[in-house]
Amino acid sequence: MAGTESTSIATKPAWQELLQGGGTRVVLWSCASTILVGLLILDLFLLADLLMQRGTVRLRGSQIAAYEQFTAGDAAMTVVAPPAEGPLPVVQRIQQGLRATAWTYRDHPWGPWVAWVVRHSPLLQRNDTALAVLLLAGVVLSLLNGLLLSHIRSHCERIAIEAATRLREQLHRHALRVGTGSPDPTQDGVVLRLFLDDTERVRNGLFEVIYGLCRHPFLIVLLLAVAICLHWLLALQCLIPLAACWYLIEKEKERFQAARRLAEDRARLDVRLLSEGILKPRLIGGYGMEDYERQRFQTHLQRVRDQLSLLKRNELWSRWVIWLIVIVFVAMVIFLVSSKSLLPEENVHHLESASAILLLITFVLLYRASAALLKLRERSEDVREVLERIDRYLSQPPAVAQAVGGKVLRPLSKVLHFEAVSCTLPGRGRVLESLELKLPAGDASAIVSLNPLEPVAMAYLLPRFLEPDSGRILFDEQDIAWATLESLRASTLLVEGDNALFTGTVLENITCGNPAYTLDEVTEAAQTTRADEVIRALPQGYDTVLGEHGERLGPGEQFLIALTRAFLRDPALLIIQEPQCRLDDEIKPLVDAAYERILPKRTVLFLPTRLSTVRRAQRVVLLHRGRVDDVQPYAHLIKSSALFRHWEYVCFNEFQQVPPCS
């Protein structure tokens, strides 16, 4: 189920993630933001035209009567200037405010709308008041758009955070199911990278994609509409070279990236050849190859120089090509716009200066928005790649599944039986092969082997952190494969000697957050395991925070608390995996005292790292090549088994270097 769920996430487009997260409101807010941007562009255009025309209208001949009718006969200051040529005088109307703009653009599709607004807004009919109104409107529109964009960003971030949270929940849940059977720490590193780094990349990438999809398409449509409204024919003429410019730039970037990868691969190969002599000094010195090696080295070194120089030249050439493309096509667009602006005012294709400037700004913004939209494809592919990597992990089957119709397991009381058990550890291959073993309940046994993974596999099989490939494990003739996991793990506990604590208080570490255990019960258990002496020495005793941003205990002290955690639950079968490092002299007597108190009347399996623990056990189970080689008390086994004597020498000889616990 986890794999299926993840696959749907990994293949889900960003817009579906957006809609699933309540993104319909975001789309509406984006539309409203685009409208505000359009009004802001119109406001800036009117402001620029007001400043350039200064609210002055120049009229000639029949235009005078038409303007009177256009303004409904409003009085205005008039200056009559004699014409330089021709019989008709030129009449100038000054201080017209935005009426000059409305008159100039009266034949444009949006001209009548501006004229209607100006006609019904007296403040827009004078220069000074029109300037104040336009500036105030620009400020208000900018603030409103900023608020909308902030709201859109917040909602998109919330959608991305929710998606990342769902992924982390799946990873956490799946790690608890599949991670119980792996002793390999590298697997834990893989899961941590998925949980910490890759999920964060998904969150950031998904936010960028969703926010970009909410913003750029609407903005592109708006800018195209603005360009067409200003001069539709000129807009189409300019869009063609702009599209060609973008296409050529992208092709040049692709060509350079391909050439760069090729040059880097060749340089990397030559660098590896350069290093051969460093790794083979005895071969070179022994056979007198110094001159030959020096010649080879210089040859490959020159190749590296040539490849890096070629890469630098290609990069420089690519930059110049891109600049040339940009300059040529930008000059072409500027020429097209300027040629329309230089036409006589009477010409039907004449473009006002304010319109020309706005059109050029529109093309710049359009190019940037289109480039940003295209980059979202790369970001989306990056997110998809990470999601597929997470999906592959989530598709791994769990190590253990709850048996259908499982029965409550009675605690072990008579005999523990491994019946022809074979087992494979993830990433480590087959470690147990048709293992046969019977151990009486109520005793302590030490499991040892030259291969440390064999005892680990036995330990993981008992609480069903791992499933056998074949065979059965019986508790008093009860097959644990058909028992409920809850009943099995309530009576079978594993004490790990390393990394035994989590971040939290000492009390939380012992009770595991279970409120059923009182402080008195915890204290009594800690006194039995001698952990109470360690805990009382902490700054806040049982309320001391351990782990990240808290107290750091040594492995020996952690081991005592782990023993307390297990003893508090009074399991029938206790598996104790001792720390790999050497215990401090102060901790050793506490651990030995804890063993004296918790071993009686309990079945205990040791995975020992101390020789004293091996001697303490009633019997030692010696494994070899996945099978039981011998089972005897230590005193008998050390005399009769050469393999056991070899194991003891390998693990406990005086030259053995065991790192101290720190």
Summary of the structure (lengths in Angstrom):
residues: 662
radius of gyration: 40.4
end to end distance: 42.3
largest distance: 133.7
contacts: 2038
relative contact order: 0.08
helix: 63%
strand: 13%
